[in-house]
Amino acid sequence: MWKWMRERASGAAGGGDAGMTTSEYAMGTIAACAFASVLYKVVTSDMVSSALEAVVGRALDVPF
């Protein structure tokens, strides 16, 4: 029984993958950049710009 417990303890402490590899970081960075470019295109579109401008205008015109 003690042998089994030692094997389990040593395997849990030193085994397994802890974190991302370089290729996973690269894929995550590419995905984040792609998402940022799509979000930028959406936010800078005419329809969204006018909607944001209207929201800000209404917020500034609220009486105190």
PDB file of N, CA, C, O and CB in Angstrom:
ATOM      1  N   MET A   1       0.810  -1.187   0.000  1.00  0.00           N
ATOM      2  CA  MET A   1       0.000   0.000   0.000  1.00  0.00           C
ATOM      3  C   MET A   1       0.860   1.260   0.000  1.00  0.00           C
ATOM      4  O   MET A   1       0.533   2.226  -0.689  1.00  0.00           O
ATOM      5  CB  MET A   1      -0.925  -0.007   1.189  1.00  0.00           C
ATOM      6  N   TRP A   2       1.953   1.265   0.761  1.00  0.00           N
ATOM      7  CA  TRP A   2       2.806   2.448   0.811  1.00  0.00           C
ATOM      8  C   TRP A   2       3.468   2.710  -0.530  1.00  0.00           C
ATOM      9  O   TRP A   2       3.660   3.858  -0.929  1.00  0.00           O
ATOM     10  CB  TRP A   2       3.864   2.293   1.891  1.00  0.00           C
ATOM     11  N   LYS A   3       3.814   1.636  -1.220  1.00  0.00           N
ATOM     12  CA  LYS A   3       4.422   1.796  -2.542  1.00  0.00           C
ATOM     13  C   LYS A   3       3.432   2.474  -3.489  1.00  0.00           C
ATOM     14  O   LYS A   3       3.805   3.369  -4.247  1.00  0.00           O
ATOM     15  CB  LYS A   3       4.868   0.421  -3.114  1.00  0.00           C
ATOM     16  N   TRP A   4       2.194   2.051  -3.442  1.00  0.00           N
ATOM     17  CA  TRP A   4       1.162   2.634  -4.294  1.00  0.00           C
ATOM     18  C   TRP A   4       0.971   4.125  -3.990  1.00  0.00           C
ATOM     19  O   TRP A   4       0.817   4.943  -4.897  1.00  0.00           O
ATOM     20  CB  TRP A   4      -0.166   1.880  -4.111  1.00  0.00           C
ATOM     21  N   MET A   5       0.984   4.463  -2.687  1.00  0.00           N
ATOM     22  CA  MET A   5       0.811   5.864  -2.299  1.00  0.00           C
ATOM     23  C   MET A   5       1.993   6.712  -2.746  1.00  0.00           C
ATOM     24  O   MET A   5       1.802   7.847  -3.184  1.00  0.00           O
ATOM     25  CB  MET A   5       0.630   5.978  -0.786  1.00  0.00           C
ATOM     26  N   ARG A   6       3.220   6.182  -2.644  1.00  0.00           N
ATOM     27  CA  ARG A   6       4.399   6.921  -3.103  1.00  0.00           C
ATOM     28  C   ARG A   6       4.346   7.153  -4.602  1.00  0.00           C
ATOM     29  O   ARG A   6       4.669   8.244  -5.073  1.00  0.00           O
ATOM     30  CB  ARG A   6       5.681   6.172  -2.735  1.00  0.00           C
ATOM     31  N   GLU A   7       3.942   6.136  -5.361  1.00  0.00           N
ATOM     32  CA  GLU A   7       3.847   6.272  -6.812  1.00  0.00           C
ATOM     33  C   GLU A   7       2.797   7.307  -7.192  1.00  0.00           C
ATOM     34  O   GLU A   7       3.010   8.111  -8.100  1.00  0.00           O
ATOM     35  CB  GLU A   7       3.514   4.923  -7.458  1.00  0.00           C
ATOM     36  N   ARG A   8       1.671   7.288  -6.501  1.00  0.00           N
ATOM     37  CA  ARG A   8       0.616   8.258  -6.796  1.00  0.00           C
ATOM     38  C   ARG A   8       1.068   9.678  -6.453  1.00  0.00           C
ATOM     39  O   ARG A   8       0.796  10.616  -7.202  1.00  0.00           O
ATOM     40  CB  ARG A   8      -0.667   7.908  -6.021  1.00  0.00           C
ATOM     41  N   ALA A   9       1.752   9.833  -5.334  1.00  0.00           N
ATOM     42  CA  ALA A   9       2.193  11.161  -4.919  1.00  0.00           C
ATOM     43  C   ALA A   9       3.267  11.702  -5.855  1.00  0.00           C
ATOM     44  O   ALA A   9       3.226  12.877  -6.222  1.00  0.00           O
ATOM     45  CB  ALA A   9       2.719  11.123  -3.484  1.00  0.00           C
ATOM     46  N   SER A  10       4.214  10.879  -6.243  1.00  0.00           N
ATOM     47  CA  SER A  10       5.269  11.353  -7.135  1.00  0.00           C
ATOM     48  C   SER A  10       4.740  11.598  -8.535  1.00  0.00           C
ATOM     49  O   SER A  10       5.211  12.507  -9.217  1.00  0.00           O
ATOM     50  CB  SER A  10       6.415  10.352  -7.182  1.00  0.00           C
ATOM     51  N   GLY A  11       3.786  10.822  -8.973  1.00  0.00           N
ATOM     52  CA  GLY A  11       3.197  11.032 -10.298  1.00  0.00           C
ATOM     53  C   GLY A  11       2.366  12.288 -10.360  1.00  0.00           C
ATOM     54  O   GLY A  11       2.366  12.979 -11.378  1.00  0.00           O
ATOM     55  N   ALA A  12       1.655  12.599  -9.290  1.00  0.00           N
ATOM     56  CA  ALA A  12       0.807  13.789  -9.277  1.00  0.00           C
ATOM     57  C   ALA A  12       1.639  15.059  -9.189  1.00  0.00           C
ATOM     58  O   ALA A  12       1.263  16.088  -9.750  1.00  0.00           O
ATOM     59  CB  ALA A  12      -0.175  13.729  -8.113  1.00  0.00           C
ATOM     60  N   ALA A  13       2.765  14.994  -8.491  1.00  0.00           N
ATOM     61  CA  ALA A  13       3.563  16.190  -8.297  1.00  0.00           C
ATOM     62  C   ALA A  13       4.377  16.544  -9.531  1.00  0.00           C
ATOM     63  O   ALA A  13       4.559  17.728  -9.817  1.00  0.00           O
ATOM     64  CB  ALA A  13       4.477  16.011  -7.117  1.00  0.00           C
ATOM     65  N   GLY A  14       4.868  15.568 -10.267  1.00  0.00           N
ATOM     66  CA  GLY A  14       5.765  15.877 -11.365  1.00  0.00           C
ATOM     67  C   GLY A  14       5.220  15.598 -12.740  1.00  0.00           C
ATOM     68  O   GLY A  14       5.869  15.950 -13.725  1.00  0.00           O
ATOM     69  N   GLY A  15       4.083  14.995 -12.858  1.00  0.00           N
ATOM     70  CA  GLY A  15       3.599  14.618 -14.177  1.00  0.00           C
ATOM     71  C   GLY A  15       2.590  15.585 -14.740  1.00  0.00           C
ATOM     72  O   GLY A  15       2.117  16.499 -14.066  1.00  0.00           O
ATOM     73  N   GLY A  16       2.280  15.356 -15.985  1.00  0.00           N
ATOM     74  CA  GLY A  16       1.238  16.148 -16.631  1.00  0.00           C
ATOM     75  C   GLY A  16       1.768  17.413 -17.268  1.00  0.00           C
ATOM     76  O   GLY A  16       2.894  17.839 -17.009  1.00  0.00           O
ATOM     77  N   ASP A  17       0.948  17.996 -18.093  1.00  0.00           N
ATOM     78  CA  ASP A  17       1.299  19.254 -18.737  1.00  0.00           C
ATOM     79  C   ASP A  17       0.771  20.399 -17.896  1.00  0.00           C
ATOM     80  O   ASP A  17      -0.412  20.446 -17.558  1.00  0.00           O
ATOM     81  CB  ASP A  17       0.738  19.324 -20.179  1.00  0.00           C
ATOM     82  N   ALA A  18       1.646  21.305 -17.567  1.00  0.00           N
ATOM     83  CA  ALA A  18       1.240  22.464 -16.784  1.00  0.00           C
ATOM     84  C   ALA A  18       1.512  23.721 -17.603  1.00  0.00           C
ATOM     85  O   ALA A  18       2.599  24.293 -17.523  1.00  0.00           O
ATOM     86  CB  ALA A  18       1.989  22.513 -15.416  1.00  0.00           C
ATOM     87  N   GLY A  19       0.544  24.143 -18.377  1.00  0.00           N
ATOM     88  CA  GLY A  19       0.726  25.352 -19.164  1.00  0.00           C
ATOM     89  C   GLY A  19       0.683  25.081 -20.652  1.00  0.00           C
ATOM     90  O   GLY A  19       0.514  23.946 -21.098  1.00  0.00           O
ATOM     91  N   MET A  20       0.840  26.150 -21.404  1.00  0.00           N
ATOM     92  CA  MET A  20       0.767  26.031 -22.853  1.00  0.00           C
ATOM     93  C   MET A  20       2.165  25.972 -23.451  1.00  0.00           C
ATOM     94  O   MET A  20       3.124  26.509 -22.897  1.00  0.00           O
ATOM     95  CB  MET A  20      -0.022  27.202 -23.452  1.00  0.00           C
ATOM     96  N   THR A  21       2.254  25.311 -24.586  1.00  0.00           N
ATOM     97  CA  THR A  21       3.510  25.277 -25.320  1.00  0.00           C
ATOM     98  C   THR A  21       3.588  26.492 -26.228  1.00  0.00           C
ATOM     99  O   THR A  21       2.632  27.258 -26.345  1.00  0.00           O
ATOM    100  CB  THR A  21       3.643  23.969 -26.136  1.00  0.00           C
ATOM    101  N   THR A  22       4.729  26.660 -26.866  1.00  0.00           N
ATOM    102  CA  THR A  22       4.928  27.813 -27.737  1.00  0.00           C
ATOM    103  C   THR A  22       3.934  27.832 -28.885  1.00  0.00           C
ATOM    104  O   THR A  22       3.427  28.894 -29.246  1.00  0.00           O
ATOM    105  CB  THR A  22       6.341  27.820 -28.283  1.00  0.00           C
ATOM    106  N   SER A  23       3.650  26.680 -29.459  1.00  0.00           N
ATOM    107  CA  SER A  23       2.695  26.645 -30.570  1.00  0.00           C
ATOM    108  C   SER A  23       1.292  27.012 -30.104  1.00  0.00           C
ATOM    109  O   SER A  23       0.537  27.637 -30.848  1.00  0.00           O
ATOM    110  CB  SER A  23       2.684  25.259 -31.221  1.00  0.00           C
ATOM    111  N   GLU A  24       0.940  26.632 -28.891  1.00  0.00           N
ATOM    112  CA  GLU A  24      -0.372  27.011 -28.359  1.00  0.00           C
ATOM    113  C   GLU A  24      -0.444  28.514 -28.107  1.00  0.00           C
ATOM    114  O   GLU A  24      -1.484  29.131 -28.340  1.00  0.00           O
ATOM    115  CB  GLU A  24      -0.667  26.244 -27.061  1.00  0.00           C
ATOM    116  N   TYR A  25       0.654  29.110 -27.632  1.00  0.00           N
ATOM    117  CA  TYR A  25       0.690  30.558 -27.473  1.00  0.00           C
ATOM    118  C   TYR A  25       0.552  31.246 -28.825  1.00  0.00           C
ATOM    119  O   TYR A  25      -0.154  32.248 -28.945  1.00  0.00           O
ATOM    120  CB  TYR A  25       1.990  30.993 -26.781  1.00  0.00           C
ATOM    121  N   ALA A  26       1.223  30.715 -29.840  1.00  0.00           N
ATOM    122  CA  ALA A  26       1.149  31.309 -31.175  1.00  0.00           C
ATOM    123  C   ALA A  26      -0.271  31.245 -31.719  1.00  0.00           C
ATOM    124  O   ALA A  26      -0.767  32.230 -32.266  1.00  0.00           O
ATOM    125  CB  ALA A  26       2.113  30.598 -32.134  1.00  0.00           C
ATOM    126  N   MET A  27      -0.929  30.107 -31.578  1.00  0.00           N
ATOM    127  CA  MET A  27      -2.306  29.975 -32.066  1.00  0.00           C
ATOM    128  C   MET A  27      -3.249  30.886 -31.279  1.00  0.00           C
ATOM    129  O   MET A  27      -4.163  31.476 -31.855  1.00  0.00           O
ATOM    130  CB  MET A  27      -2.776  28.507 -31.964  1.00  0.00           C
ATOM    131  N   GLY A  28      -3.035  31.000 -29.991  1.00  0.00           N
ATOM    132  CA  GLY A  28      -3.845  31.903 -29.177  1.00  0.00           C
ATOM    133  C   GLY A  28      -3.652  33.357 -29.575  1.00  0.00           C
ATOM    134  O   GLY A  28      -4.611  34.128 -29.608  1.00  0.00           O
ATOM    135  N   THR A  29      -2.422  33.731 -29.875  1.00  0.00           N
ATOM    136  CA  THR A  29      -2.133  35.092 -30.309  1.00  0.00           C
ATOM    137  C   THR A  29      -2.772  35.390 -31.653  1.00  0.00           C
ATOM    138  O   THR A  29      -3.335  36.466 -31.851  1.00  0.00           O
ATOM    139  CB  THR A  29      -0.632  35.316 -30.387  1.00  0.00           C
ATOM    140  N   ILE A  30      -2.687  34.439 -32.580  1.00  0.00           N
ATOM    141  CA  ILE A  30      -3.304  34.619 -33.898  1.00  0.00           C
ATOM    142  C   ILE A  30      -4.819  34.751 -33.764  1.00  0.00           C
ATOM    143  O   ILE A  30      -5.430  35.606 -34.405  1.00  0.00           O
ATOM    144  CB  ILE A  30      -2.951  33.439 -34.832  1.00  0.00           C
ATOM    145  N   ALA A  31      -5.418  33.911 -32.938  1.00  0.00           N
ATOM    146  CA  ALA A  31      -6.869  33.980 -32.735  1.00  0.00           C
ATOM    147  C   ALA A  31      -7.272  35.308 -32.099  1.00  0.00           C
ATOM    148  O   ALA A  31      -8.284  35.895 -32.482  1.00  0.00           O
ATOM    149  CB  ALA A  31      -7.344  32.810 -31.857  1.00  0.00           C
ATOM    150  N   ALA A  32      -6.495  35.781 -31.139  1.00  0.00           N
ATOM    151  CA  ALA A  32      -6.804  37.058 -30.491  1.00  0.00           C
ATOM    152  C   ALA A  32      -6.682  38.218 -31.475  1.00  0.00           C
ATOM    153  O   ALA A  32      -7.498  39.140 -31.452  1.00  0.00           O
ATOM    154  CB  ALA A  32      -5.877  37.287 -29.292  1.00  0.00           C
ATOM    155  N   CYS A  33      -5.678  38.177 -32.329  1.00  0.00           N
ATOM    156  CA  CYS A  33      -5.516  39.233 -33.339  1.00  0.00           C
ATOM    157  C   CYS A  33      -6.654  39.208 -34.351  1.00  0.00           C
ATOM    158  O   CYS A  33      -7.148  40.260 -34.757  1.00  0.00           O
ATOM    159  CB  CYS A  33      -4.170  39.082 -34.063  1.00  0.00           C
ATOM    160  N   ALA A  34      -7.069  38.023 -34.757  1.00  0.00           N
ATOM    161  CA  ALA A  34      -8.188  37.913 -35.696  1.00  0.00           C
ATOM    162  C   ALA A  34      -9.465  38.456 -35.069  1.00  0.00           C
ATOM    163  O   ALA A  34     -10.214  39.184 -35.719  1.00  0.00           O
ATOM    164  CB  ALA A  34      -8.390  36.448 -36.134  1.00  0.00           C
ATOM    165  N   PHE A  35      -9.716  38.112 -33.824  1.00  0.00           N
ATOM    166  CA  PHE A  35     -10.900  38.613 -33.128  1.00  0.00           C
ATOM    167  C   PHE A  35     -10.841  40.128 -32.981  1.00  0.00           C
ATOM    168  O   PHE A  35     -11.852  40.810 -33.147  1.00  0.00           O
ATOM    169  CB  PHE A  35     -11.035  37.953 -31.750  1.00  0.00           C
ATOM    170  N   ALA A  36      -9.658  40.657 -32.669  1.00  0.00           N
ATOM    171  CA  ALA A  36      -9.511  42.106 -32.517  1.00  0.00           C
ATOM    172  C   ALA A  36      -9.758  42.826 -33.835  1.00  0.00           C
ATOM    173  O   ALA A  36     -10.370  43.894 -33.847  1.00  0.00           O
ATOM    174  CB  ALA A  36      -8.117  42.448 -31.988  1.00  0.00           C
ATOM    175  N   SER A  37      -9.295  42.263 -34.939  1.00  0.00           N
ATOM    176  CA  SER A  37      -9.517  42.922 -36.230  1.00  0.00           C
ATOM    177  C   SER A  37     -10.993  42.902 -36.616  1.00  0.00           C
ATOM    178  O   SER A  37     -11.502  43.885 -37.154  1.00  0.00           O
ATOM    179  CB  SER A  37      -8.681  42.248 -37.323  1.00  0.00           C
ATOM    180  N   VAL A  38     -11.685  41.797 -36.350  1.00  0.00           N
ATOM    181  CA  VAL A  38     -13.124  41.739 -36.631  1.00  0.00           C
ATOM    182  C   VAL A  38     -13.868  42.736 -35.747  1.00  0.00           C
ATOM    183  O   VAL A  38     -14.757  43.442 -36.223  1.00  0.00           O
ATOM    184  CB  VAL A  38     -13.671  40.304 -36.407  1.00  0.00           C
ATOM    185  N   LEU A  39     -13.516  42.796 -34.481  1.00  0.00           N
ATOM    186  CA  LEU A  39     -14.165  43.736 -33.568  1.00  0.00           C
ATOM    187  C   LEU A  39     -13.911  45.178 -33.993  1.00  0.00           C
ATOM    188  O   LEU A  39     -14.813  46.012 -33.913  1.00  0.00           O
ATOM    189  CB  LEU A  39     -13.670  43.515 -32.136  1.00  0.00           C
ATOM    190  N   TYR A  40     -12.708  45.479 -34.440  1.00  0.00           N
ATOM    191  CA  TYR A  40     -12.380  46.827 -34.911  1.00  0.00           C
ATOM    192  C   TYR A  40     -13.225  47.195 -36.128  1.00  0.00           C
ATOM    193  O   TYR A  40     -13.746  48.307 -36.218  1.00  0.00           O
ATOM    194  CB  TYR A  40     -10.882  46.928 -35.255  1.00  0.00           C
ATOM    195  N   LYS A  41     -13.356  46.256 -37.059  1.00  0.00           N
ATOM    196  CA  LYS A  41     -14.169  46.508 -38.254  1.00  0.00           C
ATOM    197  C   LYS A  41     -15.622  46.773 -37.872  1.00  0.00           C
ATOM    198  O   LYS A  41     -16.261  47.659 -38.438  1.00  0.00           O
ATOM    199  CB  LYS A  41     -14.086  45.315 -39.229  1.00  0.00           C
ATOM    200  N   VAL A  42     -16.141  46.013 -36.921  1.00  0.00           N
ATOM    201  CA  VAL A  42     -17.536  46.189 -36.503  1.00  0.00           C
ATOM    202  C   VAL A  42     -17.725  47.536 -35.817  1.00  0.00           C
ATOM    203  O   VAL A  42     -18.677  48.258 -36.117  1.00  0.00           O
ATOM    204  CB  VAL A  42     -17.968  45.048 -35.561  1.00  0.00           C
ATOM    205  N   VAL A  43     -16.835  47.875 -34.910  1.00  0.00           N
ATOM    206  CA  VAL A  43     -16.987  49.110 -34.134  1.00  0.00           C
ATOM    207  C   VAL A  43     -16.804  50.342 -35.015  1.00  0.00           C
ATOM    208  O   VAL A  43     -17.451  51.362 -34.779  1.00  0.00           O
ATOM    209  CB  VAL A  43     -15.982  49.140 -32.975  1.00  0.00           C
ATOM    210  N   THR A  44     -15.943  50.270 -36.018  1.00  0.00           N
ATOM    211  CA  THR A  44     -15.709  51.430 -36.873  1.00  0.00           C
ATOM    212  C   THR A  44     -16.662  51.495 -38.065  1.00  0.00           C
ATOM    213  O   THR A  44     -16.539  52.396 -38.895  1.00  0.00           O
ATOM    214  CB  THR A  44     -14.288  51.418 -37.368  1.00  0.00           C
ATOM    215  N   SER A  45     -17.593  50.575 -38.167  1.00  0.00           N
ATOM    216  CA  SER A  45     -18.560  50.640 -39.270  1.00  0.00           C
ATOM    217  C   SER A  45     -19.499  51.829 -39.064  1.00  0.00           C
ATOM    218  O   SER A  45     -19.668  52.315 -37.945  1.00  0.00           O
ATOM    219  CB  SER A  45     -19.373  49.313 -39.374  1.00  0.00           C
ATOM    220  N   ASP A  46     -20.101  52.283 -40.149  1.00  0.00           N
ATOM    221  CA  ASP A  46     -20.969  53.463 -40.083  1.00  0.00           C
ATOM    222  C   ASP A  46     -22.169  53.248 -39.168  1.00  0.00           C
ATOM    223  O   ASP A  46     -22.533  54.138 -38.399  1.00  0.00           O
ATOM    224  CB  ASP A  46     -21.452  53.833 -41.475  1.00  0.00           C
ATOM    225  N   MET A  47     -22.778  52.079 -39.248  1.00  0.00           N
ATOM    226  CA  MET A  47     -23.976  51.819 -38.457  1.00  0.00           C
ATOM    227  C   MET A  47     -23.669  51.831 -36.957  1.00  0.00           C
ATOM    228  O   MET A  47     -24.403  52.434 -36.174  1.00  0.00           O
ATOM    229  CB  MET A  47     -24.589  50.475 -38.858  1.00  0.00           C
ATOM    230  N   VAL A  48     -22.600  51.173 -36.568  1.00  0.00           N
ATOM    231  CA  VAL A  48     -22.248  51.113 -35.144  1.00  0.00           C
ATOM    232  C   VAL A  48     -21.753  52.473 -34.662  1.00  0.00           C
ATOM    233  O   VAL A  48     -22.057  52.880 -33.541  1.00  0.00           O
ATOM    234  CB  VAL A  48     -21.171  50.030 -34.892  1.00  0.00           C
ATOM    235  N   SER A  49     -20.997  53.174 -35.493  1.00  0.00           N
ATOM    236  CA  SER A  49     -20.516  54.504 -35.103  1.00  0.00           C
ATOM    237  C   SER A  49     -21.672  55.455 -34.843  1.00  0.00           C
ATOM    238  O   SER A  49     -21.666  56.191 -33.857  1.00  0.00           O
ATOM    239  CB  SER A  49     -19.603  55.081 -36.184  1.00  0.00           C
ATOM    240  N   SER A  50     -22.664  55.442 -35.726  1.00  0.00           N
ATOM    241  CA  SER A  50     -23.809  56.336 -35.524  1.00  0.00           C
ATOM    242  C   SER A  50     -24.617  55.929 -34.296  1.00  0.00           C
ATOM    243  O   SER A  50     -25.132  56.790 -33.583  1.00  0.00           O
ATOM    244  CB  SER A  50     -24.709  56.341 -36.766  1.00  0.00           C
ATOM    245  N   ALA A  51     -24.735  54.635 -34.042  1.00  0.00           N
ATOM    246  CA  ALA A  51     -25.455  54.181 -32.853  1.00  0.00           C
ATOM    247  C   ALA A  51     -24.726  54.601 -31.581  1.00  0.00           C
ATOM    248  O   ALA A  51     -25.357  55.063 -30.630  1.00  0.00           O
ATOM    249  CB  ALA A  51     -25.629  52.656 -32.882  1.00  0.00           C
ATOM    250  N   LEU A  52     -23.407  54.445 -31.555  1.00  0.00           N
ATOM    251  CA  LEU A  52     -22.634  54.872 -30.384  1.00  0.00           C
ATOM    252  C   LEU A  52     -22.715  56.380 -30.194  1.00  0.00           C
ATOM    253  O   LEU A  52     -22.815  56.868 -29.069  1.00  0.00           O
ATOM    254  CB  LEU A  52     -21.170  54.439 -30.520  1.00  0.00           C
ATOM    255  N   GLU A  53     -22.671  57.112 -31.299  1.00  0.00           N
ATOM    256  CA  GLU A  53     -22.775  58.564 -31.220  1.00  0.00           C
ATOM    257  C   GLU A  53     -24.134  58.981 -30.663  1.00  0.00           C
ATOM    258  O   GLU A  53     -24.219  59.925 -29.877  1.00  0.00           O
ATOM    259  CB  GLU A  53     -22.552  59.191 -32.601  1.00  0.00           C
ATOM    260  N   ALA A  54     -25.185  58.292 -31.061  1.00  0.00           N
ATOM    261  CA  ALA A  54     -26.520  58.598 -30.551  1.00  0.00           C
ATOM    262  C   ALA A  54     -26.627  58.291 -29.063  1.00  0.00           C
ATOM    263  O   ALA A  54     -27.234  59.057 -28.315  1.00  0.00           O
ATOM    264  CB  ALA A  54     -27.577  57.812 -31.325  1.00  0.00           C
ATOM    265  N   VAL A  55     -26.052  57.192 -28.633  1.00  0.00           N
ATOM    266  CA  VAL A  55     -26.094  56.823 -27.209  1.00  0.00           C
ATOM    267  C   VAL A  55     -25.346  57.853 -26.372  1.00  0.00           C
ATOM    268  O   VAL A  55     -25.832  58.281 -25.325  1.00  0.00           O
ATOM    269  CB  VAL A  55     -25.488  55.417 -26.989  1.00  0.00           C
ATOM    270  N   VAL A  56     -24.166  58.247 -26.832  1.00  0.00           N
ATOM    271  CA  VAL A  56     -23.387  59.242 -26.092  1.00  0.00           C
ATOM    272  C   VAL A  56     -24.118  60.582 -26.084  1.00  0.00           C
ATOM    273  O   VAL A  56     -24.141  61.271 -25.064  1.00  0.00           O
ATOM    274  CB  VAL A  56     -21.976  59.401 -26.707  1.00  0.00           C
ATOM    275  N   GLY A  57     -24.707  60.950 -27.205  1.00  0.00           N
ATOM    276  CA  GLY A  57     -25.455  62.205 -27.273  1.00  0.00           C
ATOM    277  C   GLY A  57     -26.630  62.224 -26.319  1.00  0.00           C
ATOM    278  O   GLY A  57     -26.874  63.225 -25.646  1.00  0.00           O
ATOM    279  N   ARG A  58     -27.366  61.113 -26.257  1.00  0.00           N
ATOM    280  CA  ARG A  58     -28.492  61.042 -25.315  1.00  0.00           C
ATOM    281  C   ARG A  58     -28.005  61.080 -23.876  1.00  0.00           C
ATOM    282  O   ARG A  58     -28.654  61.675 -23.016  1.00  0.00           O
ATOM    283  CB  ARG A  58     -29.315  59.768 -25.554  1.00  0.00           C
ATOM    284  N   ALA A  59     -26.869  60.450 -23.609  1.00  0.00           N
ATOM    285  CA  ALA A  59     -26.338  60.444 -22.240  1.00  0.00           C
ATOM    286  C   ALA A  59     -25.908  61.845 -21.818  1.00  0.00           C
ATOM    287  O   ALA A  59     -26.059  62.216 -20.653  1.00  0.00           O
ATOM    288  CB  ALA A  59     -25.149  59.472 -22.127  1.00  0.00           C
ATOM    289  N   LEU A  60     -25.377  62.621 -22.750  1.00  0.00           N
ATOM    290  CA  LEU A  60     -24.938  63.974 -22.413  1.00  0.00           C
ATOM    291  C   LEU A  60     -26.103  64.955 -22.310  1.00  0.00           C
ATOM    292  O   LEU A  60     -25.978  65.993 -21.660  1.00  0.00           O
ATOM    293  CB  LEU A  60     -23.947  64.467 -23.448  1.00  0.00           C
ATOM    294  N   ASP A  61     -27.221  64.644 -22.936  1.00  0.00           N
ATOM    295  CA  ASP A  61     -28.384  65.529 -22.901  1.00  0.00           C
ATOM    296  C   ASP A  61     -29.326  65.256 -21.733  1.00  0.00           C
ATOM    297  O   ASP A  61     -30.362  65.910 -21.621  1.00  0.00           O
ATOM    298  CB  ASP A  61     -29.143  65.407 -24.184  1.00  0.00           C
ATOM    299  N   VAL A  62     -28.996  64.316 -20.871  1.00  0.00           N
ATOM    300  CA  VAL A  62     -29.858  63.986 -19.735  1.00  0.00           C
ATOM    301  C   VAL A  62     -29.818  65.137 -18.736  1.00  0.00           C
ATOM    302  O   VAL A  62     -28.737  65.571 -18.339  1.00  0.00           O
ATOM    303  CB  VAL A  62     -29.416  62.649 -19.059  1.00  0.00           C
ATOM    304  N   PRO A  63     -30.991  65.639 -18.321  1.00  0.00           N
ATOM    305  CA  PRO A  63     -30.997  66.733 -17.332  1.00  0.00           C
ATOM    306  C   PRO A  63     -30.580  66.230 -15.946  1.00  0.00           C
ATOM    307  O   PRO A  63     -30.876  65.099 -15.561  1.00  0.00           O
ATOM    308  CB  PRO A  63     -32.399  67.382 -17.256  1.00  0.00           C
ATOM    309  N   PHE A  64     -29.897  67.087 -15.224  1.00  0.00           N
ATOM    310  CA  PHE A  64     -29.433  66.712 -13.888  1.00  0.00           C
ATOM    311  C   PHE A  64     -30.461  67.022 -12.858  1.00  0.00           C
ATOM    312  O   PHE A  64     -30.242  66.773 -11.673  1.00  0.00           O
ATOM    313  CB  PHE A  64     -28.148  67.411 -13.546  1.00  0.00           C
TER     314      PHE A  64
END
